[in-house]
């Protein structure tokens, strides 16, 4: 049926998500999901909302959720946009801000959906190489551009940029939109949200999938100046007026409200991450310093592809990217303490056997 495809679809190289096995025979450390369930109050709210009102459309403006997010971050509701996962939020951001005369800029090793968005929306782009140490050097972005986007912490490396570096870029790049993709910020970084008041061209994208344990509900947000949010609303209402269903809306509100549970699960993931890093280093692995809920690792004697295959046979899924510069690295999501103990034991055996 490919003869009916448009030129754009013919030329697309779609994003490839991490494997989602149909049977629960694996320890899943490949898609950066939270190992802990949502807050009990989230589950209660969703159960109560699963009633006859599901025959009605949800609130197209998502006002209750926007208000909860705004209050949590000390902003106004007019500074908040929500969508069906941060992927949709980012897609609408590309449509809204990045079709410009100059190419947009993003790291060469980063979230691979950025390049997909550029292809489908026919946006010019330049990939800016990370340093040899896998750092984002924001001075390299000080050139004419139609927009800038980067994750912080970066993915798949997990490396974090300081707010001082981000602010320095914003100070000299005031004529295009800068998007900071903060999918993993809650696992050890400082959000750029406090900079929004000073920089009207800053948009901060976040997700409920990782730190708030709602990957299965698809809730994302963007925070920025009123002008940027208005642009996103225009794009959203030309595409999908009802991005979030009733269950997602009430669940996300409770996920924001139960801050104690959110803080406790983030703390547990961070502690397990540091224990995992120590064990991997002891085995001889090089581990990129991470402030995310995953680690990016390589071993000097066991190829990443080999380790990936061996771990899969042992019932553990991790992520392998067969791409330039990182084809000897694995990205490993941080699971529960029990998950990571099994991962460490099996990895140690593989490394010993060679």
Backbone torsions as a table, in degrees:
resi	resn	phi	psi	omega
1	UNK	NA	1.2	-174.1
2	UNK	-63.6	-15.7	179.3
3	UNK	-66.3	-15.5	179.1
4	UNK	-93.2	-4.1	-177.7
5	UNK	-71.4	149.1	173.0
6	UNK	-74.1	164.5	177.3
7	UNK	-58.8	-40.8	-178.8
8	UNK	-60.2	-46.3	-178.5
9	UNK	-68.2	-36.8	177.9
10	UNK	-59.1	-37.5	-174.4
11	UNK	-90.0	-4.9	-176.9
12	UNK	-68.9	143.7	165.4
13	UNK	-115.9	92.6	-171.1
14	UNK	-62.5	155.2	172.7
15	UNK	-63.6	138.7	179.1
16	UNK	-108.3	108.8	-179.3
17	UNK	-73.6	163.3	175.9
18	UNK	-65.2	152.4	-177.2
19	UNK	-61.3	133.3	176.0
20	UNK	-117.2	93.3	-176.5
21	UNK	-64.9	146.8	-178.6
22	UNK	-77.9	-23.5	179.9
23	UNK	-116.6	146.8	-175.6
24	UNK	-85.2	56.6	179.1
25	UNK	-104.5	4.6	-179.6
26	UNK	-116.4	150.9	161.4
27	UNK	-85.3	114.8	-172.5
28	UNK	-89.6	106.6	176.6
29	UNK	-123.9	38.2	-171.0
30	UNK	-123.7	-8.0	-175.2
31	UNK	-129.5	16.1	173.4
32	UNK	57.7	30.8	173.6
33	UNK	-76.4	155.0	176.8
34	UNK	-73.5	132.6	-179.7
35	UNK	-74.4	-10.1	-176.9
36	UNK	-108.3	147.3	-176.7
37	UNK	-70.5	167.6	175.0
38	UNK	-62.3	163.4	175.2
39	UNK	-53.2	141.6	175.6
40	UNK	-54.4	-32.8	179.0
41	UNK	-68.3	-29.3	174.7
42	UNK	-64.5	-47.6	-179.3
43	UNK	-62.1	-41.7	179.2
44	UNK	-62.3	-43.9	-178.4
45	UNK	-63.9	-40.5	-179.8
46	UNK	-65.9	-42.0	179.2
47	UNK	-62.0	-41.6	180.0
48	UNK	-67.5	-32.4	-177.9
49	UNK	-80.2	-13.2	179.1
50	UNK	-81.4	74.8	-175.4
51	UNK	-137.3	-165.5	-175.3
52	UNK	-62.8	-18.6	-179.0
53	UNK	-68.3	-10.7	178.1
54	UNK	-64.4	-13.7	176.2
55	UNK	-75.1	-13.6	179.7
56	UNK	-98.1	149.2	174.0
57	UNK	-63.3	150.4	174.3
58	UNK	-75.8	173.5	176.9
59	UNK	-64.4	117.2	-178.1
60	UNK	-66.4	-23.1	-179.7
61	UNK	-92.9	-11.5	178.0
62	UNK	54.3	41.1	-170.7
63	UNK	-61.5	-40.2	-178.3
64	UNK	-63.2	-43.4	179.2
65	UNK	-68.4	-43.0	178.0
66	UNK	-58.5	-41.2	-179.9
67	UNK	-64.5	-41.8	179.3
68	UNK	-63.4	-42.6	179.0
69	UNK	-66.3	-43.3	-179.3
70	UNK	-60.6	-46.1	-179.4
71	UNK	-64.9	-38.1	-179.3
72	UNK	-61.9	-36.9	-175.9
73	UNK	-101.8	4.3	178.7
74	UNK	70.1	35.2	179.5
75	UNK	-118.9	177.2	173.1
76	UNK	-91.5	158.6	179.9
77	UNK	-61.0	-28.2	179.8
78	UNK	-70.5	-6.9	178.2
79	UNK	-98.3	7.6	-173.2
80	UNK	-124.9	134.2	173.7
81	UNK	-124.8	143.4	176.7
82	UNK	-129.3	153.1	-179.2
83	UNK	-153.1	-178.6	-176.1
84	UNK	-80.0	76.5	-174.3
85	UNK	82.7	156.0	-179.7
86	UNK	-67.7	-19.8	175.6
87	UNK	-62.6	-43.7	177.1
88	UNK	-66.8	-40.8	178.6
89	UNK	-58.5	-43.6	179.7
90	UNK	-67.7	-41.6	178.6
91	UNK	-58.8	-44.8	178.6
92	UNK	-66.8	-31.0	176.9
93	UNK	-67.2	-40.3	177.3
94	UNK	-61.9	-43.5	178.6
95	UNK	-63.9	-42.1	-172.6
96	UNK	-72.9	-35.3	-167.1
97	UNK	-125.3	-17.7	-165.6
98	UNK	-106.4	-0.8	175.4
99	UNK	-86.5	85.8	-172.8
100	UNK	-126.4	176.3	-179.0
101	UNK	-69.4	-34.9	178.9
102	UNK	-96.3	155.8	176.7
103	UNK	-70.5	153.3	173.2
104	UNK	-84.9	163.5	-175.5
105	UNK	-122.6	136.9	171.4
106	UNK	-155.4	163.5	-175.2
107	UNK	-65.8	151.6	179.1
108	UNK	-72.1	-27.8	174.5
109	UNK	-114.3	106.9	-171.8
110	UNK	-168.0	-165.8	179.0
111	UNK	-67.0	117.5	-170.4
112	UNK	-73.3	-8.1	176.1
113	UNK	-67.1	-24.9	-178.8
114	UNK	-58.1	-45.2	-179.3
115	UNK	-67.0	-35.1	177.5
116	UNK	-63.4	-45.0	178.3
117	UNK	-58.9	-42.9	179.8
118	UNK	-61.7	-38.0	-179.9
119	UNK	-67.7	-46.7	-174.8
120	UNK	-72.2	-31.2	179.7
121	UNK	-98.5	3.1	178.1
122	UNK	55.1	57.2	179.7
123	UNK	-107.6	133.1	175.6
124	UNK	-70.0	144.4	179.1
125	UNK	-150.5	157.6	171.6
126	UNK	-128.9	133.4	175.2
127	UNK	-92.3	123.5	-178.4
128	UNK	-95.5	119.8	-175.1
129	UNK	-62.5	138.4	167.6
130	UNK	-67.0	160.0	175.3
131	UNK	-68.6	174.7	178.3
132	UNK	-62.1	-23.5	177.4
133	UNK	-93.7	12.3	178.9
134	UNK	66.8	28.9	174.5
135	UNK	-89.6	148.6	167.4
136	UNK	-85.1	116.8	177.6
137	UNK	-96.0	101.2	-173.4
138	UNK	-69.0	-16.7	174.5
139	UNK	-64.7	-26.2	178.1
140	UNK	-70.1	-12.9	-178.3
141	UNK	-94.8	1.1	-179.8
142	UNK	-86.1	73.4	-179.9
143	UNK	-151.8	162.2	179.3
144	UNK	-54.3	134.0	-177.1
145	UNK	-155.5	159.6	175.1
146	UNK	-96.6	7.3	-179.5
147	UNK	149.6	160.8	-179.2
148	UNK	-135.1	137.8	173.6
149	UNK	-141.9	139.5	174.5
150	UNK	-156.2	148.9	174.3
151	UNK	-82.2	147.8	174.3
152	UNK	-143.6	109.4	-2.3
153	UNK	-61.0	155.0	-180.0
154	UNK	-72.1	156.1	174.2
155	UNK	-128.5	132.9	15.1
156	UNK	-96.7	11.3	-173.3
157	UNK	-79.5	-33.4	-176.7
158	UNK	85.3	1.9	-177.8
159	UNK	-75.6	144.5	-174.3
160	UNK	-109.8	139.0	170.4
161	UNK	-94.2	146.9	177.1
162	UNK	-79.2	155.8	175.4
163	UNK	-62.5	-31.7	178.9
164	UNK	-62.8	-40.8	178.1
165	UNK	-66.3	-42.2	179.5
166	UNK	-64.5	-41.9	180.0
167	UNK	-65.4	-37.8	178.3
168	UNK	-62.1	-38.8	176.8
169	UNK	-66.3	-45.7	-179.2
170	UNK	-61.2	-33.7	-177.9
171	UNK	-64.3	-28.9	-178.1
172	UNK	-108.5	-5.5	-178.5
173	UNK	-122.3	77.9	-174.3
174	UNK	-103.8	-1.9	-173.3
175	UNK	-107.0	6.0	174.3
176	UNK	-144.7	162.9	-177.3
177	UNK	-78.6	134.9	174.0
178	UNK	-111.1	119.4	178.8
179	UNK	-106.6	123.3	174.1
180	UNK	-103.7	114.0	-176.2
181	UNK	-90.3	103.3	-171.5
182	UNK	-104.0	46.7	-179.3
183	UNK	-59.0	-28.5	-173.2
184	UNK	-119.1	14.0	-170.8
185	UNK	-62.9	-27.1	-173.5
186	UNK	-75.6	-3.7	-178.5
187	UNK	-101.2	25.0	173.2
188	UNK	142.1	5.3	-178.9
189	UNK	-116.2	171.9	175.2
190	UNK	-104.5	126.4	-177.9
191	UNK	-67.3	150.9	175.4
192	UNK	-84.1	1.1	-178.1
193	UNK	-54.0	-40.4	178.8
194	UNK	-60.4	-14.6	-179.9
195	UNK	-86.5	-8.0	-174.2
196	UNK	-59.9	-41.0	-178.0
197	UNK	-61.6	-29.4	-177.5
198	UNK	-90.6	-24.8	-174.2
199	UNK	-125.9	98.6	-177.0
200	UNK	-68.4	-10.1	178.5
201	UNK	-96.9	6.8	-180.0
202	UNK	-93.7	127.5	173.3
203	UNK	-122.0	128.1	179.6
204	UNK	-110.3	119.8	179.5
205	UNK	-100.8	135.9	178.0
206	UNK	-135.4	169.7	-178.1
207	UNK	-138.5	152.2	173.0
208	UNK	-93.2	0.9	-173.4
209	UNK	-74.9	-32.9	-171.5
210	UNK	-96.1	-79.6	-172.6
211	UNK	-69.8	-21.2	-179.2
212	UNK	-106.5	11.3	167.0
213	UNK	61.0	33.0	-178.1
214	UNK	-121.1	37.2	179.5
215	UNK	-58.7	-32.2	-178.6
216	UNK	-77.4	-6.1	-178.4
217	UNK	-105.8	-18.0	176.7
218	UNK	61.7	77.9	177.0
219	UNK	-131.8	125.8	176.3
220	UNK	-134.9	165.1	-179.2
221	UNK	-144.5	161.0	171.1
222	UNK	-135.8	142.0	-179.4
223	UNK	-126.9	132.8	-177.6
224	UNK	-174.1	-170.0	179.8
225	UNK	-64.7	159.5	-178.6
226	UNK	-59.0	-35.9	179.5
227	UNK	-64.6	-43.1	178.0
228	UNK	-64.8	-42.9	-178.7
229	UNK	-64.1	-38.3	177.7
230	UNK	-61.6	-39.6	177.2
231	UNK	-61.9	-42.3	178.2
232	UNK	-64.7	-40.0	179.2
233	UNK	-63.2	-39.0	177.5
234	UNK	-61.5	-44.6	179.7
235	UNK	-66.1	-43.0	-179.7
236	UNK	-60.4	-45.8	-176.3
237	UNK	-73.9	-9.6	172.1
238	UNK	-93.6	-3.9	-174.1
239	UNK	-122.8	-51.5	-177.0
240	UNK	-157.5	104.1	-175.9
241	UNK	-70.6	-19.7	-175.8
242	UNK	-123.6	72.9	-173.1
243	UNK	-73.4	-27.3	-177.0
244	UNK	-119.2	133.3	179.7
245	UNK	-81.4	173.0	-175.8
246	UNK	-61.5	-38.8	-178.8
247	UNK	-68.7	-42.0	178.7
248	UNK	-63.2	-39.8	-178.4
249	UNK	-63.1	-49.1	-178.2
250	UNK	-70.1	-36.1	178.4
251	UNK	-64.8	-41.8	-179.5
252	UNK	-67.2	-38.0	176.9
253	UNK	-59.6	-44.7	179.9
254	UNK	-67.9	-34.7	178.5
255	UNK	-63.1	-35.1	176.4
256	UNK	-74.4	-38.1	-174.1
257	UNK	-71.0	-39.7	-178.0
258	UNK	-83.3	74.4	-174.8
259	UNK	-69.5	-33.4	-178.7
260	UNK	-62.2	-43.0	179.2
261	UNK	-65.5	-44.1	178.6
262	UNK	-57.0	-48.4	-179.4
263	UNK	-63.1	-39.1	-177.0
264	UNK	-68.2	-40.1	179.8
265	UNK	-70.3	-38.1	176.1
266	UNK	-60.4	-43.3	-179.7
267	UNK	-61.6	-41.9	179.7
268	UNK	-64.0	-42.7	179.0
269	UNK	-62.9	-43.6	-179.8
270	UNK	-61.7	-45.4	179.8
271	UNK	-62.0	-43.2	179.0
272	UNK	-66.1	-37.9	177.5
273	UNK	-58.4	-46.7	-177.2
274	UNK	-67.4	-36.0	175.9
275	UNK	-65.3	-40.1	179.4
276	UNK	-65.4	-44.0	178.7
277	UNK	-58.4	-45.6	-179.1
278	UNK	-60.0	-41.8	-179.7
279	UNK	-68.0	-39.2	179.8
280	UNK	-67.3	-41.8	178.0
281	UNK	-61.7	-40.2	178.6
282	UNK	-61.6	-29.1	178.1
283	UNK	-83.1	-3.7	179.1
284	UNK	100.6	3.8	179.1
285	UNK	-73.2	146.5	164.6
286	UNK	-90.0	129.2	-176.9
287	UNK	-123.7	120.4	176.7
288	UNK	-67.0	130.6	179.6
289	UNK	-55.1	123.0	-172.8
290	UNK	-118.6	138.4	169.6
291	UNK	-120.1	30.1	179.0
292	UNK	-118.9	-174.9	177.7
293	UNK	-95.1	34.2	176.2
294	UNK	-153.2	166.0	174.4
295	UNK	-128.4	151.4	-178.1
296	UNK	-115.9	117.1	-165.7
297	UNK	-133.2	155.6	169.3
298	UNK	-147.0	153.0	179.1
299	UNK	-116.9	139.4	-176.0
300	UNK	-69.0	-17.0	-174.2
301	UNK	-118.8	-19.4	-178.7
302	UNK	-116.0	119.7	-178.6
303	UNK	-63.5	145.7	-178.1
304	UNK	-60.2	-41.1	-179.9
305	UNK	-62.4	-39.6	177.8
306	UNK	-64.9	-46.1	-180.0
307	UNK	-63.0	-40.5	177.5
308	UNK	-58.6	-49.7	-178.4
309	UNK	-63.6	-42.6	-178.6
310	UNK	-66.2	-41.3	179.2
311	UNK	-65.1	-39.0	178.9
312	UNK	-62.0	-41.5	177.3
313	UNK	-64.2	-27.2	178.5
314	UNK	-86.6	2.1	176.8
315	UNK	90.5	22.3	179.9
316	UNK	-126.5	124.5	177.5
317	UNK	-99.2	126.8	170.5
318	UNK	-125.9	178.8	-176.1
319	UNK	-109.4	129.3	176.7
320	UNK	-119.8	128.3	178.9
321	UNK	-111.4	113.4	178.8
322	UNK	-87.6	77.2	-175.5
323	UNK	-136.3	156.4	179.2
324	UNK	-55.7	141.7	176.7
325	UNK	78.0	-24.8	-176.4
326	UNK	-124.4	16.7	-175.4
327	UNK	-77.2	1.2	173.1
328	UNK	-117.2	24.0	178.2
329	UNK	-118.1	153.6	170.4
330	UNK	-121.0	143.1	170.9
331	UNK	-103.1	125.9	-175.3
332	UNK	-120.4	116.7	176.2
333	UNK	-69.8	145.4	176.2
334	UNK	-83.4	119.7	177.5
335	UNK	-100.3	-157.4	175.1
336	UNK	-69.6	168.9	176.4
337	UNK	-57.9	-39.7	179.2
338	UNK	-65.6	-44.7	177.1
339	UNK	-56.0	-47.5	-174.5
340	UNK	-72.2	-29.7	176.2
341	UNK	-65.7	-42.3	177.0
342	UNK	-63.8	-44.7	178.4
343	UNK	-57.8	-46.2	-179.2
344	UNK	-63.5	-44.7	-178.4
345	UNK	-62.7	-45.3	-178.1
346	UNK	-71.4	-36.8	177.7
347	UNK	-65.0	-41.7	179.1
348	UNK	-60.3	-41.4	179.2
349	UNK	-65.5	-41.5	179.0
350	UNK	-63.3	-44.9	-179.8
351	UNK	-63.4	-40.6	-179.5
352	UNK	-65.8	-40.0	-179.0
353	UNK	-73.5	-23.6	177.7
354	UNK	77.1	NA	NA
